[in-house]
Amino acid sequence: MSDLMKMTLAEAREGLRARRFSSAELAAASAAEIAKARPLNAFIVETPEIAAAMAAASDARLARGEGGALEGIPLGIKDLFCTKGIQTTAGSHILEGFKPVYESTVTQKLWDAGAVMMGKLNLDEFAMGSSNETSYFGPAVNPWRRGNDDAKLVPGGSSGGSAAAVAAELCFGATGTDTGGSIRQPAAVTCIAGIKPTYGRCSRWGIVAFASSLDQAGPMARTVKDCAILLREMAGFDPKDSTSVDLAVPDFEAACNAGVKGLRIGVPKEYRIDGVPAEIDALWEQGIAWLKEAGAEIVEVSLPHTKYALPAYYIVAPAEASSNLARYDGVKYGLRVENDDLTRMYEQTRAAGFGREVQRRILIGTYVLSAGYYDAYYLKAQKVRTLIAGDFKAAFEKCDALLTPASPSPAFGIGEKTNDPISMYLNDVYTVTVNLAGLPGIAVPAGISKDGLPLGLQLIGRAFDEETLFSAGSVLEKAAGFTGKPGRWWA
């Protein structure tokens, strides 16, 4: 039965339509693999009974010839998306036991397309992290291992559970969210594809907020084509989200076959960073060669304010987080530490409910928004953000997409960077500019490190031009021909 889970999402879709197997069989195979893979800690909540019921309904629709675009496909949902009647925690103790009475727009669109929910996936607490180590429910574990080393590795973050589940073939795809790289970085270190769409392409309604001007939902799957299939169903205008953009959703899957002949691919010189392992630069050069061989023109571009992106991000994001997380006070939902004094109840609930990284970011955010510091930090960071967006606008006058590394290193060991927040924050060095500018970016598996770990490349596109990313991403994926899979040490 586990052989069913080795297919891509596209292959599973065609098999279901041809009635070579049933959705019930897929859901059962997925549930069995999830149970075997509990050492990966990818899921916070497993929902095999719900999956079985959804699969039965899918089989009935398929029998009537009424199947949707994702009919019968088992998916995992990052536990940042509200799911009606099913625990939604955002990876935090403060929301443990919370069961929403509504469904997020993105997940509702997936269910409307016929997808089957296998459960809720682990993540860094409130999506704040680059390794999935800040989750209250413990870290998710990367299914890959470093050479003959048995040390457990991080799957990246914050969408680490999503990345681990897809890479370990527990489901055919998963939802993720990306605030500063939280889809692309975990995708790169687990050998899967993941796309952060343009800000506003997917609704944020019903997604637990981290930084509202940066957060964006997107798909994670085994191939670029699988991501295109998922994004087509996830995207679209939502009147409930004031940041949702009313634009037609293109046929992303068709774009995967367009190729790159005649495209101009920019290589930003500022992304050549001192101290990055030589194998990262070597892979980047290989990616440039692949695109050139496929007919693309390579041009050097400049993004001069890139060096300010990381500090600007770590002012803007915590500032917005401190505001968004003010709602968690023990009054309406989630954890409450009882106290006769209301103020003390607030204080004790938040102290007990939030982990160290979340507390750190709330403190940073509150500080940069405080009187006397707002102009010096937050306002200046917003000005830098405008300059970064201007850099991209100028670059796209010379090219159609940009090629960069996706992560500054392969996966590292759990606990190796826990006590060094600055080193941890540097994991987002290649990705945060995209969020600050509101642009789309895709991570594609492209190579392997000297220790046998996956490495990825990133493509960045113009606003609402995800089609070019799928075209170029498919070319990179085909040229790399990377077929390695992690050893099933957990089974």
FENCOR-V58910 format. One record per backbone hydrogen bond with DSSP energy under -0.5 kcal/mol. NH is the residue of the N-H (numbers start at 1). CO is the residue of the C=O. Records with the same first field share a line. If there is no record, write none. Layout:
# FENCOR-V58910
NH: CO + CO
This chain:
# FENCOR-V58910
4: 1
5: 2
6: 3
7: 4
12: 8
13: 9
14: 10
15: 11
16: 12
17: 13
18: 14
19: 16
20: 15
21: 15
26: 22
27: 23
28: 24
29: 25
30: 26
31: 27
32: 28
33: 29
34: 30
35: 31
36: 32
37: 33
38: 35
39: 36
40: 37
41: 38
44: 120
45: 120
47: 118
51: 47
52: 48
53: 49
54: 50
55: 51
56: 52
57: 53
58: 54
59: 55
60: 56
61: 57
62: 58
63: 59
64: 60
65: 62
66: 61
70: 113
71: 68
72: 114
73: 70
74: 72
75: 116
76: 173
77: 119
78: 76
79: 121
80: 78
81: 78
82: 80 + 206
83: 86
85: 100
86: 83
88: 98
90: 79
92: 89
93: 353
94: 353
95: 92
96: 93
98: 95
100: 86 + 98
104: 82
105: 205
108: 104
109: 105
110: 106
111: 107
112: 108
113: 109
114: 111
115: 110
116: 73
118: 75 + 116
120: 45
121: 77
122: 42
124: 158
126: 90
127: 124
128: 125
129: 127
136: 91
138: 135
140: 132
141: 40
142: 153
147: 145 + 451
149: 146
154: 412
155: 131
157: 130
159: 182
160: 158
161: 122
162: 122
163: 159
164: 160
165: 161
166: 162
167: 163
168: 164
169: 166
170: 165
171: 165
172: 74
174: 220
175: 76
176: 218
178: 216
185: 181
187: 183
188: 184
189: 185
190: 186 + 187
191: 187
192: 187
193: 221
194: 443
195: 219
196: 441
197: 195 + 217
199: 438
201: 198
207: 204
208: 80 + 206
214: 211
215: 211
218: 176
220: 174
221: 193
222: 172
227: 223
228: 224
229: 225
230: 226
231: 227
232: 228
233: 229 + 230
234: 230
235: 231
236: 201
241: 238
242: 240
244: 241
245: 200
247: 245
250: 248
252: 250
255: 251
256: 252 + 253
257: 254
258: 255
262: 295
263: 260
265: 263 + 297
266: 264 + 401
267: 299
268: 266
269: 301
271: 268
272: 269
273: 271
276: 273
277: 408
280: 277
281: 277
282: 278
283: 279
284: 280
285: 281
286: 282
287: 283
288: 284
289: 285
290: 286
291: 287
292: 288
293: 289
294: 290
295: 292
296: 291
297: 263
299: 265
301: 267
306: 303
308: 305
309: 306
310: 306
312: 308
313: 309
314: 310
315: 312
316: 312
317: 313
319: 315
320: 316
321: 317
322: 318
323: 319
324: 320
325: 321
326: 323
327: 324
328: 325
329: 327
335: 94
338: 336
342: 340
345: 341
346: 342
347: 343
348: 344
349: 345
350: 346
351: 347
352: 348
353: 349
354: 350
359: 355
360: 356
361: 357
362: 358
363: 359
364: 360
365: 361
366: 362
367: 363
368: 364
369: 365
370: 366 + 367
373: 370
374: 370
377: 373
378: 368 + 373
379: 374
380: 375
381: 377
382: 378
383: 379
384: 380
385: 381
386: 382
387: 383
388: 384
389: 385
390: 386
391: 387
392: 388
393: 389
394: 390
395: 391
396: 392
397: 394
398: 395
399: 395
400: 264
401: 264
402: 460
403: 266
404: 458
406: 456
407: 456
414: 152
416: 413
420: 417
424: 420
425: 421
426: 422
427: 424
428: 425
429: 426
431: 428
432: 428
434: 431
435: 431
436: 432
437: 433
438: 434 + 435
439: 434
441: 196
442: 459
443: 194
444: 457
446: 455
447: 455
449: 453
452: 449
455: 447
457: 444
458: 404
459: 442
460: 402
461: 440
462: 400
465: 462
468: 465
469: 465
470: 466
471: 467
472: 468
473: 469
474: 470
475: 471
476: 472
477: 473
478: 474
479: 475
480: 476
481: 477
483: 481
489: 487
491: 488
